[in-house]
Amino acid sequence: MRMESSRKIKVGIIGCGNISGVYMKNLKSFEEIDLTACADLDVDRAKAKAAEYGIARGCTVEELLSDEEIEIVVNLTIPAAHAEVSLKALQAGKHVYSEKPLAATLEDGQRILATAEERGLKVGCAPDTFLGAGIQTCRKLILEGAIGEPVAATAFMMARGHEYWHPSPEFYYQAGGGPMFDMGPYYLTALVALIGPIREIAGMTSISFPERTIHSEPKKGTKIQVEVPTHIAGTMRFAGGAVGTIITSFDISGGSSLPNIEIYGSLGTLRVPDPNNFSGNVLIRRAGSPDWHEVPVELPYADNSRGLGVLDMARAIRSGNRFRASGELAYHVLEAMHGFYISSDTGSVYRMHSSVEPPALL
């Protein structure tokens, strides 16, 4: 794919925290993108990142948004700020690509999509790991009928909390955080990309440890009061009829041997690699066979290619075509995540209001 115009599309990043480095490295490597500025509430941090990655300018958020040449804003702020920053960028006439989740609330997610539509702008959102070689290989196998008709799926993200490794883990236990909103987007986006939209949801949630102690530097010993569920178990019925099971947890102190994702079809089972990565082993076990067989992963983007969704979006801006890590896909996943909470709180099945077409193969 090539953009119709040979001119590079100018991009600016807002939020220079832990995840920004890999975006900066990759966006600088894409020939069709010109990463011209980065901004942060801490301007010194923005300037330091700009110097580290060879970006022309580190500046304030206001300065970046007022730059008329910047067409796409990549929003890498903390989840609670995603909606505010994305809306400001849209109101400044910029297309927006946000880190996941799209927003902390459904209402804010709806406002983002509505504002973009009113202004004729595009919204994209991470994760874009489903565009990597691993999950794209799985998508191709399913489309080719390698496991027949998908009838069921499982997804497991079983881990202990970010307080054991992240330098500033507090926001993972605030609104917009927790294992469902932090890691759930990888798993749910992969499932939707592989077998289609979700129709209804049932869930149960808990806060196993209401207070956490940070074990990582520089905040070691600091206490965190937990505001969001840290263990979520749920079931999903997909529009195509398949039934899925998911668990996301920050409460698993001893680790787990469960697979990340498996898709069960009428002719076999497909084991999907970690959806937080761009590649990994793809395994298939045919009906009646005692053995798993590894499928070669030969598609592009096997390395850590975060920012690939921005590139796909930039190409769509030039060509007018659809892009894959879309705001509509992110909103469907956002609604599903809230659906697990709502179902748990009300003791009832949550029926989805949104739907989305599975993204085309890259």
ZAVEX-963877 format. One record per residue (C-alpha): residue in one letter; y, x, z. Coordinates in steps of 0.1 Angstrom, whole numbers, padded with zeros to 4 digits, always signed. Example, Ala and Ser with C-alpha at 12.3 -4.5 7.8 and 13.67 -1.06 7.14 Angstrom:
<sites>
a-0045+0123+0078 s-0011+0137+0071 
</sites>
This chain:
<sites>
m+0000+0000+0000 r+0035+0012-0008 m+0069-0004-0001 e+0086-0016-0031 s+0117+0004-0023 s+0114+0042-0020 r+0141+0042+0007 k+0128+0048+0042 i+0132+0019+0067 k+0152+0030+0097 v+0136+0024+0131 g+0149+0027+0167 i+0129+0027+0199 i+0140+0011+0231 g+0121+0023+0262 c+0112+0059+0266 g+0085+0056+0292 n+0048+0067+0294 i+0037+0051+0261 s+0067+0062+0240 g+0054+0097+0232 v+0025+0086+0209 y+0048+0061+0191 m+0074+0088+0185 k+0048+0113+0173 n+0032+0088+0149 l+0063+0071+0136 k+0078+0105+0128 s+0047+0112+0107 f+0048+0080+0085 e+0066+0088+0052 e+0080+0053+0048 i+0097+0053+0082 d+0128+0071+0095 l+0128+0071+0133 t+0165+0077+0138 a+0172+0069+0175 c+0156+0062+0209 a+0173+0045+0239 d+0166+0039+0275 l+0183+0026+0306 d+0181+0062+0317 v+0201+0079+0289 d+0191+0114+0300 r+0155+0104+0295 a+0163+0091+0260 k+0180+0123+0251 a+0152+0144+0264 k+0127+0124+0243 a+0149+0127+0213 a+0150+0164+0217 e+0112+0166+0223 y+0102+0147+0192 g+0130+0157+0168 i+0148+0123+0168 a+0184+0124+0156 r+0198+0105+0186 g+0191+0096+0222 c+0215+0069+0233 t+0222+0037+0253 v+0205+0004+0244 e+0239-0010+0234 e+0245+0019+0210 l+0211+0015+0194 l+0215-0022+0189 s+0250-0018+0173 d+0237+0007+0147 e+0238-0014+0115 e+0214+0009+0097 i+0185+0004+0121 e+0163-0024+0107 i+0134-0024+0131 v+0136-0021+0169 v+0104-0010+0186 n+0104-0025+0221 l+0085-0003+0246 t+0101-0016+0278 i+0080-0029+0307 p+0064-0063+0302 a+0089-0082+0323 a+0117-0070+0301 h+0100-0076+0267 a+0116-0110+0261 e+0151-0100+0271 v+0151-0069+0249 s+0134-0085+0219 l+0158-0114+0219 k+0188-0090+0221 a+0175-0071+0192 l+0169-0103+0171 q+0204-0115+0180 a+0217-0081+0167 g+0200-0088+0134 k+0170-0065+0138 h+0134-0071+0132 v+0113-0065+0163 y+0080-0049+0171 s+0071-0051+0208 e+0045-0035+0230 k+0021-0061+0244 p+0024-0087+0257 l+0048-0105+0235 a+0065-0119+0266 a+0056-0127+0302 t+0059-0165+0298 l+0050-0189+0270 e+0085-0202+0270 d+0099-0168+0263 g+0073-0162+0236 q+0083-0194+0219 r+0120-0184+0221 i+0113-0151+0204 l+0094-0167+0175 a+0120-0194+0171 t+0149-0170+0172 a+0132-0148+0146 e+0126-0178+0123 e+0162-0190+0127 r+0176-0156+0117 g+0151-0149+0089 l+0136-0119+0108 k+0101-0106+0115 v+0084-0102+0149 g+0054-0079+0154 c+0035-0070+0185 a+0009-0046+0198 p-0019-0040+0201 d-0025-0026+0166 t-0057-0009+0176 f-0076-0036+0157 l-0062-0020+0125 g-0081+0012+0133 a-0113+0024+0116 g-0136+0010+0143 i-0127-0026+0145 q-0119-0028+0108 t-0154-0016+0101 c-0167-0044+0124 r-0146-0070+0106 k-0159-0058+0072 l-0195-0061+0085 i-0189-0096+0097 l-0173-0107+0064 e-0202-0092+0045 g-0227-0113+0066 a-0243-0083+0084 i-0250-0103+0115 g-0250-0138+0099 e-0228-0165+0115 p-0212-0155+0148 v-0224-0177+0176 a-0213-0159+0207 a-0193-0130+0221 t-0188-0110+0253 a-0159-0088+0263 f-0157-0067+0295 m-0128-0046+0308 m-0140-0035+0342 a-0120-0008+0360 r-0101+0001+0391 g-0064-0002+0392 h-0037+0019+0376 e-0025+0032+0410 y-0052+0059+0407 w-0036+0076+0377 h-0003+0061+0365 p+0029+0078+0377 s+0047+0044+0383 p+0020+0017+0385 e+0040-0010+0404 f+0048-0032+0373 y+0010-0036+0366 y+0009-0059+0397 q+0040-0079+0388 a+0046-0108+0364 g+0035-0098+0329 g+0010-0073+0344 g-0025-0075+0359 p-0057-0067+0339 m-0054-0098+0317 f-0019-0091+0305 d-0022-0054+0305 m-0057-0049+0288 g-0066-0085+0278 p-0044-0083+0246 y-0067-0055+0232 y-0099-0075+0238 l-0085-0110+0228 t-0068-0096+0197 a-0100-0079+0186 l-0120-0111+0192 v-0095-0132+0172 a-0094-0107+0144 l-0132-0106+0143 i-0142-0143+0147 g-0111-0163+0145 p-0087-0183+0167 i-0095-0197+0202 r-0097-0235+0206 e-0103-0240+0244 i-0106-0219+0275 a-0120-0221+0311 g-0112-0195+0337 m-0113-0184+0373 t-0090-0158+0388 s-0086-0139+0421 i-0065-0113+0439 s-0092-0093+0456 f-0068-0068+0473 p-0033-0083+0480 e-0020-0048+0488 r-0026-0016+0469 t-0018+0020+0478 i-0007+0044+0451 h-0029+0075+0449 s-0011+0092+0420 e+0020+0114+0421 p+0049+0112+0425 k+0046+0080+0445 k+0014+0088+0464 g+0011+0067+0496 t+0035+0039+0485 k+0023+0004+0490 i+0023-0022+0463 q+0023-0060+0470 v+0001-0077+0443 e+0017-0107+0427 v-0008-0115+0399 p-0045-0120+0396 t-0065-0088+0394 h-0099-0102+0385 i-0102-0128+0357 a-0134-0143+0344 g-0134-0168+0316 t-0151-0185+0287 m-0137-0194+0253 r-0147-0217+0225 f-0135-0204+0191 a-0124-0227+0163 g-0155-0217+0143 g-0178-0229+0171 a-0187-0195+0188 v-0186-0194+0226 g-0172-0162+0242 t-0172-0147+0277 i-0146-0123+0290 i-0139-0105+0323 t-0108-0083+0329 s-0106-0066+0363 f-0087-0040+0383 d-0111-0045+0412 i-0142-0025+0401 s-0143+0005+0423 g-0177+0018+0412 g-0174+0015+0374 s-0195-0005+0350 s-0221+0000+0323 l-0213-0033+0304 p-0203-0030+0267 n-0167-0034+0258 i-0173-0061+0232 e-0205-0075+0215 i-0206-0102+0188 y-0239-0121+0186 g-0247-0136+0152 s-0276-0156+0137 l-0290-0125+0121 g-0282-0098+0147 t-0258-0083+0172 l-0228-0061+0166 r-0215-0037+0193 v-0178-0032+0189 p-0161+0000+0201 d-0134+0001+0228 p-0106-0021+0215 n-0081+0002+0233 n-0090+0029+0208 f-0087+0031+0170 s-0123+0042+0164 g-0156+0047+0183 n-0193+0040+0177 v-0202+0009+0158 l-0237-0003+0165 i-0258-0030+0150 r-0292-0045+0160 r-0308-0067+0135 a-0328-0098+0146 g-0363-0088+0156 s-0355-0051+0157 p-0361-0031+0189 d-0335-0005+0180 w-0297-0001+0176 h-0285+0015+0144 e-0251+0033+0141 v-0229+0022+0112 p-0208+0050+0098 v-0171+0046+0104 e-0155+0058+0072 l-0122+0037+0071 p-0088+0054+0077 y-0069+0055+0110 a-0097+0067+0133 d-0073+0088+0155 n-0047+0074+0180 s-0025+0057+0154 r-0003+0036+0177 g+0026+0025+0156 l+0004+0016+0126 g+0015-0020+0132 v+0051-0010+0128 l+0042+0007+0095 d+0024-0024+0082 m+0054-0045+0093 a+0078-0022+0075 r+0058-0025+0043 a+0059-0063+0047 i+0097-0063+0051 r+0100-0045+0018 s+0073-0064-0001 g+0077-0099+0014 n+0039-0100+0021 r+0023-0110+0054 f+0016-0083+0080 r-0012-0082+0105 a+0000-0074+0140 s+0023-0105+0138 g+0042-0124+0164 e+0021-0154+0157 l-0011-0135+0165 a+0005-0121+0197 y+0017-0156+0208 h-0018-0170+0203 v-0032-0142+0225 l-0003-0148+0250 e-0012-0185+0252 a-0049-0177+0257 m-0041-0153+0286 h-0020-0180+0303 g-0048-0205+0295 f-0072-0186+0318 y-0046-0188+0346 i-0038-0225+0340 s-0075-0234+0339 s-0081-0216+0371 d-0051-0232+0388 t-0059-0267+0377 g-0097-0266+0377 s-0098-0279+0342 v-0104-0268+0306 y-0073-0256+0288 r-0069-0266+0252 m-0049-0243+0230 h-0018-0255+0212 s-0014-0226+0189 s-0037-0212+0162 v-0036-0183+0138 e-0055-0170+0107 p-0075-0138+0114 p-0055-0109+0099 a-0066-0096+0065 l-0085-0064+0063 l-0062-0034+0062 
</sites>
